[in-house]
């Protein structure tokens, strides 16, 4: 059975920015209760009082527990190197029977070049390839028969080395995405391995994105 408290929880869970602002105590409870009243009344199929909604908002406990805050603070304080790479180009190809074979040919071409950036991700219907723009000619000579769905120049990547055990921390990536979103930074691509997280952004956003990522090490989640 739905209650005012369960409605408040569902609404805040679906609006992470609103939940975040509420946990920081920077939202007027009374004004928010008035704003949510029509929606909650509709969900409960009866008119409810804004005072009852305001009480539910004050009692709402954000999902980040003290234990999780401690884990997040510990992980971010032990982040490894942050590496910036520029002059990247992104290709998206439609999947085909020959795409993987061509991918292998690319690897053979660039195998001895330790300075080249290369990332290949295969989805169900399409595959994405990011490479240093200096190697663009190799890609375009090997993939001429493939169906190119998209191509983007002027990209940069920011790579973060994560401490071991990061895969056990709830909300780790969410915290990174949240901070980037607050700064209006659009992510062009995201690539990750077990202990490395890479974001790819357009060149005009890389300085702002790098600043956000660099601040991760100093975040105090107990003040969030």
C-alpha positions as CSV (number, residue, x, y, z in Angstrom):
1,X,0.0,0.0,0.0
2,X,1.4,3.4,-1.0
3,X,1.9,6.0,1.7
4,X,3.1,9.6,1.6
5,X,6.6,8.4,2.8
6,X,6.8,5.7,0.1
7,X,5.8,8.3,-2.6
8,X,8.4,10.7,-1.3
9,X,11.1,8.0,-1.4
10,X,10.1,7.0,-5.0
11,X,10.1,10.6,-6.2
12,X,13.5,11.4,-4.7
13,X,15.0,8.2,-5.9
14,X,14.1,9.0,-9.5
15,X,15.4,12.6,-9.1
16,X,19.0,12.2,-7.9
17,X,19.8,16.0,-8.1
18,X,16.8,16.8,-6.0
19,X,17.8,14.1,-3.5
20,X,21.3,15.4,-3.4
21,X,20.2,19.0,-2.7
22,X,17.8,17.8,0.0
23,X,20.6,15.8,1.7
24,X,22.7,19.0,1.7
25,X,19.9,20.9,3.4
26,X,19.8,23.6,0.7
27,X,16.1,23.1,-0.2
28,X,13.2,24.7,1.6
29,X,11.1,21.8,2.9
30,X,7.9,23.7,2.9
31,X,8.3,24.9,-0.7
32,X,9.3,21.4,-1.9
33,X,6.3,19.9,-0.1
34,X,4.0,22.3,-1.9
35,X,5.6,21.5,-5.2
36,X,5.3,17.7,-4.7
37,X,1.7,17.9,-3.4
38,X,-0.1,17.6,-6.8
39,X,2.0,14.6,-7.8
40,X,1.7,12.7,-4.4
41,X,-2.1,13.5,-4.3
42,X,-2.4,12.0,-7.7
43,X,-0.4,8.9,-6.8
44,X,-2.5,8.3,-3.6
45,X,-5.7,9.2,-5.4
46,X,-6.7,11.6,-2.7
47,X,-5.8,15.1,-1.5
48,X,-3.0,15.2,1.0
49,X,-1.8,18.0,3.2
50,X,1.5,19.6,2.4
51,X,2.4,19.5,6.1
52,X,2.4,15.7,6.0
53,X,4.6,15.7,2.9
54,X,7.0,18.1,4.6
55,X,7.2,15.7,7.6
56,X,8.0,12.8,5.3
57,X,10.7,14.9,3.6
58,X,12.3,15.7,7.0
59,X,12.3,12.0,7.9
60,X,13.7,10.8,4.6
61,X,17.1,9.1,5.0
62,X,19.3,9.3,1.9
63,X,20.7,5.9,0.8
64,X,24.3,6.8,1.6
65,X,24.9,5.4,5.0
66,X,27.8,6.4,7.3
67,X,29.5,3.1,6.4
68,X,29.2,3.8,2.7
69,X,30.4,7.3,3.1
70,X,33.5,6.0,4.8
71,X,34.1,3.5,2.0
72,X,33.6,6.2,-0.7
73,X,35.9,8.6,1.1
74,X,38.6,5.9,1.4
75,X,38.4,4.9,-2.2
76,X,38.6,8.4,-3.6
77,X,41.4,9.4,-1.3
78,X,43.5,6.5,-2.7
79,X,42.8,7.2,-6.4
80,X,45.9,6.5,-8.5
81,X,47.3,8.5,-11.4
82,X,45.0,10.6,-13.5
83,X,46.1,10.7,-17.1
84,X,45.0,13.1,-19.8
85,X,45.2,12.1,-23.5
86,X,44.3,14.4,-26.4
87,X,44.0,14.2,-30.1
88,X,41.6,11.3,-30.2
89,X,39.1,10.2,-32.8
90,X,36.0,8.1,-32.3
91,X,34.4,5.7,-34.8
92,X,31.2,3.8,-34.5
93,X,30.7,0.9,-36.9
94,X,27.7,-1.4,-37.5
95,X,28.5,-4.9,-36.4
96,X,29.4,-7.3,-39.2
97,X,31.0,-10.7,-39.7
98,X,34.3,-9.0,-40.7
99,X,34.5,-6.4,-38.0
100,X,36.4,-8.4,-35.4
101,X,38.9,-9.7,-38.0
102,X,39.6,-6.1,-39.0
103,X,40.0,-5.1,-35.3
104,X,42.7,-7.8,-35.1
105,X,44.4,-6.3,-38.1
106,X,44.5,-2.9,-36.3
107,X,46.0,-4.4,-33.2
108,X,48.8,-5.9,-35.2
109,X,49.5,-2.5,-36.8
110,X,49.7,-0.6,-33.5
111,X,51.1,-3.4,-31.3
112,X,54.6,-1.9,-30.9
113,X,53.5,1.7,-30.4
114,X,53.1,2.0,-26.6
115,X,52.1,5.7,-26.9
116,X,49.0,5.1,-29.0
117,X,45.5,5.3,-27.3
118,X,43.2,2.5,-28.5
119,X,39.9,1.3,-27.1
120,X,37.5,-1.1,-28.8
121,X,34.0,-1.9,-27.4
122,X,31.6,-4.3,-29.1
123,X,27.9,-3.9,-28.4
124,X,24.9,-6.0,-29.7
125,X,24.4,-3.9,-32.8
126,X,27.4,-1.7,-33.1
127,X,31.0,-1.4,-32.1
128,X,32.9,1.7,-31.0
129,X,36.6,2.4,-31.6
130,X,38.6,5.2,-30.1
131,X,42.1,5.8,-31.3
132,X,44.8,8.5,-31.4
133,X,44.1,10.7,-34.4
134,X,47.6,10.0,-35.7
135,X,46.4,6.4,-36.5
136,X,43.2,7.5,-38.3
137,X,44.7,6.5,-41.7
138,X,45.2,3.0,-40.5
139,X,41.5,2.7,-39.4
140,X,40.2,4.1,-42.6
141,X,42.4,1.8,-44.7
142,X,41.4,-1.3,-42.8
143,X,37.6,-0.6,-42.4
144,X,36.6,0.8,-45.8
145,X,33.9,-1.9,-46.3
146,X,32.4,-1.5,-42.9
147,X,29.3,0.6,-42.3
148,X,30.4,3.8,-40.5
149,X,27.6,5.0,-38.3
150,X,29.4,8.0,-36.7
151,X,32.7,9.7,-36.5
152,X,33.9,12.3,-34.1
153,X,37.2,14.3,-34.0
154,X,38.6,16.6,-31.4
155,X,38.2,14.4,-28.4
156,X,40.3,13.9,-25.2
157,X,40.3,11.2,-22.5
158,X,40.8,11.3,-18.8
159,X,41.9,8.0,-17.3
160,X,41.6,7.3,-13.5
161,X,43.4,4.4,-11.8
162,X,41.0,3.0,-9.2
163,X,42.2,1.2,-6.0
164,X,41.6,-2.5,-5.7
165,X,38.3,-3.3,-4.2
166,X,36.5,-0.5,-6.1
167,X,34.1,-3.0,-7.6
168,X,32.6,-3.7,-4.2
169,X,31.7,0.0,-3.5
170,X,28.1,0.9,-4.1
171,X,27.6,4.2,-6.0
172,X,31.2,4.7,-6.9
173,X,30.6,5.6,-10.6
174,X,27.4,7.4,-9.6
175,X,29.4,9.9,-7.5
176,X,31.7,10.6,-10.5
177,X,28.8,11.0,-12.9
178,X,27.0,13.2,-10.5
179,X,29.9,15.7,-10.1
180,X,30.4,15.9,-13.8
181,X,26.7,16.4,-14.4
182,X,26.6,19.3,-11.9
183,X,29.2,21.0,-14.0
184,X,27.2,20.4,-17.2
185,X,29.9,18.2,-18.6
186,X,28.6,15.9,-21.4
187,X,30.4,12.5,-21.6
188,X,31.0,11.4,-25.2
189,X,32.1,7.9,-24.2
190,X,32.9,5.9,-21.1
191,X,35.3,3.0,-21.0
192,X,36.2,1.0,-18.0
193,X,38.2,-2.1,-16.9
194,X,38.3,-3.5,-13.4
195,X,40.7,-0.9,-12.0
196,X,40.6,1.8,-14.6
197,X,37.9,4.3,-15.5
198,X,38.1,6.4,-18.6
199,X,35.9,9.2,-19.7
200,X,36.0,10.7,-23.2
201,X,34.9,14.3,-23.7
202,X,35.0,16.9,-26.5
203,X,38.1,19.1,-26.3
204,X,36.3,22.2,-25.2
205,X,35.2,20.4,-22.0
206,X,38.4,18.6,-21.1
207,X,39.8,21.3,-18.8
208,X,36.6,21.5,-16.8
209,X,36.3,17.7,-16.6
210,X,39.9,17.3,-15.5
211,X,39.3,19.8,-12.7
212,X,36.3,17.9,-11.5
213,X,38.1,14.5,-11.6
214,X,41.1,16.0,-9.8
215,X,38.8,17.1,-6.9
216,X,37.6,13.6,-6.3
217,X,40.6,12.9,-4.0
218,X,39.5,15.7,-1.6
219,X,35.8,15.0,-1.4
220,X,34.5,14.7,2.2
221,X,31.3,12.6,1.9
222,X,30.4,13.3,5.5
223,X,29.6,16.9,4.4
224,X,27.5,15.7,1.5
